[in-house]
Amino acid sequence: MTEDNIKFENVIQEFSEKLPKFSDGRIDYSNSDKAPVLTCFVKYQEKILILKRSDKVRAYQGLWNAVAGYLDEVKPIDVKAYEELNEELGISADNILKTKLGSPYEFYDKDIQKTWIIFPALVELKNKPTIKLDWEHTEYKWIRPEQLNEYNVAPNLDTTLSKVL
């Protein structure tokens, strides 16, 4: 098991002991002021994929982001990344060339008074996929990483990206 997976499992275990669960066993972070999340960038050749968040999501509506999700059950972080890619974009694991995990870090967003424990990931694809957006996003764009600051992005997204590039 990698060091990052051990960190991840320790963090999840801590929250699992303190917070309520949904009926399917996942941790419910709804009323927590701190939550661990995966932020997963998708890369194909020299471009990354950014996604515009819909008005149906709880945080950062209308802002550009990467694939993201609460870490609400104990499983390897790369497995969680593959699940999120499939769920949010329709990308299957067989199109993944390699995965890079960055060191997790904390970010306090004073605007929403929440601390995020961010687990950064970068998934590089073999082939350019046909993107099938779910309800969480309304648009997507392939951009060069240096173009990220040209978009209205979720807080600290540039820092998260720097941890995996």
Phi, psi and omega per residue, in radians:
M1 nan 2.393 -3.111
T2 -1.316 2.811 3.115
E3 -1.056 -0.687 3.135
D4 -1.158 -0.651 3.087
N5 -1.169 -0.613 3.092
I6 -1.146 -0.798 3.093
K7 -1.010 -0.804 -3.131
F8 -1.030 -0.872 -3.103
E9 -1.122 -0.630 3.087
N10 -1.136 -0.743 3.122
V11 -1.107 -0.814 -3.115
I12 -1.097 -0.741 3.141
Q13 -1.044 -0.730 3.128
E14 -1.039 -0.826 3.142
F15 -1.208 -0.639 -3.118
S16 -1.046 -0.583 -3.127
E17 -1.365 -0.361 -3.043
K18 -1.824 -0.475 -2.968
L19 -1.901 2.755 3.087
P20 -1.191 2.907 -3.131
K21 -2.099 2.647 2.954
F22 -1.286 2.945 -3.111
S23 -1.071 -0.438 3.127
D24 -1.528 0.043 3.074
G25 1.713 -0.191 3.121
R26 -1.230 2.635 3.133
I27 -1.271 2.378 3.135
D28 -1.729 1.888 -3.131
Y29 -1.628 0.129 -3.021
S30 -0.860 -0.766 -3.072
N31 -1.901 0.303 -3.132
S32 -1.627 2.472 3.099
D33 -1.569 0.112 3.121
K34 -2.543 2.399 -3.123
A35 -2.696 2.412 3.035
P36 -1.471 2.388 -3.140
V37 -2.381 2.664 2.989
L38 -1.665 2.299 2.959
T39 -2.104 1.939 -2.986
C40 -2.039 2.021 3.069
F41 -1.519 2.455 3.094
V42 -1.861 2.263 -3.118
K43 -2.169 2.367 2.986
Y44 -2.326 2.102 -3.028
Q45 0.956 -2.076 -3.065
E46 -1.781 0.199 -3.080
K47 -2.092 2.679 3.034
I48 -1.978 2.755 -3.133
L49 -1.723 2.264 2.982
I50 -2.039 2.659 -3.018
L51 -2.275 2.361 3.104
K52 -1.559 2.128 -3.074
R53 -1.263 2.427 -3.093
S54 -1.377 3.039 3.083
D55 -1.431 0.047 -3.136
K56 -1.639 -0.176 3.138
V57 -1.512 2.777 -3.066
R58 -1.301 -0.715 -3.048
A59 -2.152 2.573 2.996
Y60 1.101 0.699 3.095
Q61 -1.019 2.373 3.078
G62 1.375 -0.064 3.133
L63 -1.659 2.713 3.085
W64 -1.457 2.507 -3.083
N65 -2.670 -3.122 2.979
A66 -1.740 -3.062 3.014
V67 -1.151 2.317 -3.091
A68 -2.523 2.662 3.108
G69 -2.917 2.635 3.055
Y70 -1.115 2.498 3.031
L71 -1.634 1.582 -2.932
D72 -1.977 0.177 3.055
E73 -2.710 2.684 -3.107
V74 -1.413 2.007 3.036
K75 -2.861 2.768 3.135
P76 -0.979 2.451 -3.064
I77 -1.044 -0.628 3.134
D78 -1.206 -0.594 3.072
V79 -1.123 -0.731 3.096
K80 -1.080 -0.713 3.120
A81 -1.060 -0.794 -3.127
Y82 -1.110 -0.678 3.101
E83 -1.110 -0.760 3.139
E84 -1.132 -0.709 3.110
L85 -1.069 -0.716 -3.140
N86 -1.210 -0.782 -3.108
E87 -1.140 -0.827 -3.025
E88 -1.515 -0.450 -3.014
L89 -2.237 -0.192 -3.088
G90 1.334 0.353 3.120
I91 -1.569 2.229 -3.124
S92 -1.624 2.720 -3.097
A93 -1.053 -0.477 -3.113
D94 -1.242 -0.154 3.083
N95 -1.671 0.064 -3.088
I96 -1.566 2.136 3.119
L97 -1.444 -0.861 3.094
K98 -2.778 2.815 -3.127
T99 -2.245 2.384 3.072
K100 -2.153 2.284 3.088
L101 -1.857 2.321 3.072
G102 -1.654 2.917 3.126
S103 -1.228 2.333 3.117
P104 -1.176 2.645 3.109
Y105 -2.628 2.841 3.123
E106 -1.773 2.509 3.082
F107 -2.408 2.142 3.091
Y108 -1.673 2.113 3.093
D109 -1.717 1.813 -3.069
K110 -1.153 -0.468 -3.123
D111 -1.146 -0.604 3.129
I112 -1.973 0.068 3.103
Q113 0.912 0.920 3.132
K114 -2.406 2.447 3.045
T115 -1.752 2.179 3.087
W116 -1.769 2.315 2.963
I117 -1.736 1.813 -2.969
I118 -1.674 2.187 3.044
F119 -1.847 1.747 -3.098
P120 -1.357 2.532 3.070
A121 -2.529 2.669 3.050
L122 -2.297 2.162 3.118
V123 -1.988 2.107 3.118
E124 -1.714 2.320 -3.053
L125 -1.726 2.640 3.071
K126 -1.315 -0.755 -3.063
N127 -2.273 2.616 3.078
K128 -1.220 2.130 -3.050
P129 -1.508 2.849 2.896
T130 -1.492 2.050 -3.076
I131 -1.447 2.271 3.067
K132 -2.095 1.680 -3.092
L133 -1.201 2.461 2.991
D134 -1.648 -2.922 -3.051
W135 -1.149 -0.275 -3.057
E136 -1.316 -0.343 -3.069
H137 -2.348 2.693 3.135
T138 -1.976 -0.386 -3.113
E139 -2.574 2.850 2.984
Y140 -2.527 2.740 3.090
K141 -2.553 2.489 2.967
W142 -1.637 2.150 -3.114
I143 -2.326 2.811 2.971
R144 -1.327 2.496 -3.097
P145 -0.906 -0.620 -3.117
E146 -1.234 -0.169 3.103
Q147 -1.520 -0.122 -3.037
L148 -0.931 -0.715 -3.095
N149 -1.231 -0.059 3.070
E150 -1.469 -0.096 -3.075
Y151 -2.012 2.703 3.074
N152 -1.429 1.629 -2.996
V153 -1.797 2.852 3.052
A154 -1.029 2.599 -3.112
P155 -0.953 2.406 3.029
N156 1.205 0.193 -3.110
L157 -1.089 -0.619 3.121
D158 -1.124 -0.681 3.080
T159 -1.116 -0.744 3.136
T160 -1.092 -0.771 3.113
L161 -1.067 -0.714 -3.116
S162 -1.089 -0.404 -3.130
K163 -1.352 -0.227 -3.136
V164 -2.105 -0.109 3.099
L165 -1.611 nan nan
